[in-house]
Amino acid sequence: MPVRPHDASRRSLVITGALGATAGALGWPATAHADTWPSKPIRWVVAYPAGGGSDFLARQIAPVLGRALGQTLVIDNKPGAAAIIGTDNAAKSPPDGYTLLTGDIGAMVFNSALYKKLPYSATDFAPVGFMARFPLLLVVNPNAGFSSARQWLDTIKARPGKYSYASPGVGSPHHLAMELLKDRTNSYIVHVPYRGTAFSTQDLIGGVVPMGILDTAAALPHLRAGKLKALAVFSPRRIAALPDVPSIDETGVTGVELSAWQGLFVPKGTPEPIVARLGSELGKTLAQPDLKVKLEDFGLEVIPGDAATLARVIQTDTQKWHALIRSRGISAE
């Protein structure tokens, strides 16, 4: 009788477990297998569709990081349900160093406040390191009549509820950036959530909605073509990709910063020597000038950082954004 692939995989796991138990009984180091890792291709889960920003980032890093590790990194797109499907899949994968995950602020911070029940927790993962972030922009249709961020803010405050803004969806970083701005400025703009960035961008260009929040990767081509206009970036400082666009702080509103950061994670319990090597090689990969140029041209800011830095950011962001989500009664359900 032929052996089915998943049967063979199950048998392999049983054999591996038995060998591990024997090693423990004999007093062998529990992490001995880390010495030969990686000995086969590594799966990299991206919880978003192929062709998007998260996918682009992973596919640019994967071949460079793979060469450093001596193995192929295979991108496995598992989109759906605000990154819940792919993130949960990675969380339930064996902690053996052969599953990586692109985790972002949505999956690791926002979702646990936006959903009453999640099949995974951020604590199901071990951080490896920061990769990059997508700065967020306040953009308007060129015909909407806004000349600057300050004039825009004065206008919407003078006419509460008169204007609407587009975001890629409820609970997205784009949505929460505007909610934070509204909270800090005591202003009111109607939220128009879309099912993804492509749809919100299309209606912004068409003038269906006059303003919205876009990340740099989605906005840059249309800004360069004159189809959209950026009024401010949700960062404390101006960014290299758009040096003429003021930061939100320059409008006089401080403490309103948010970027869609992306980090690399592995399932909790992955041997520490593997996590350490991944983090070291990831840092070296992101430091390569050619790769950095490609990522920045796409609209990303390369922000290398070790596992401890990523863990601190998750903790800080969780406290900040969960408080805002609760206070404004935001739910994705």
C-alpha angles and dihedrals in degrees: 000000000000117000114240116227095245091048090053090049091050091050090049090054092049091051091047091050092049092050090048092052090049091049090052092050091051093048096248116154110274091222096050091116089062087073091069097038126155103037097148139026117298123228116226113198117210111186093206134071124279113267097034129112097267090048092049092052094050094045092051094049098039101073093045094046090043092057090052091051095042094237140088117261109213116204112224112192112206106168130175146089098039092308091306096120097054095038092051090048091055092045091057094047121106113275093233103117095260097101124065128178135203101223121187138185090271097054097036101038117010102043096063088060098038097051127051092212127030123180090218139035131215085241089066087077139064114220115236101181149298119282111178146310138231110226113222123232136203102226133181137190107261090236095053093093101243118133102174142006091251093052090045092053094047090050098050092044090053092051109036114195093009095105135051132204134205129230132173090249149318112301095015118136086249092057094045093048090059092043089055091049091049090049094050095045099037090234132140127220124163114249117227108190119200133195096254142337096279092062096045091048092051093054092045091055091045093051094241087128119023099215143015149155119265133170118240095253092058096039105043099077091050094044090053090049092050093242093119135025125218116217101177144351120231092235133101089241137030115269128236094239092058108025093166094056113090123230118249088250089065089066088064094255112117132189094036102117129135135155130180097244125193126208137178119243140176130200113279111264095040105145112269095233088059093048090048094050092047090051093048094049092044090056092050091047094053090049093062108111097218093053092045091054092051092051095046092048087056090054101262127132110218107226111175115195136156129247094268092053092050091049091052092049091052091051094047095044092048092056093046101043099037088057091052094045091051095045093051095041095236118170133169092205 
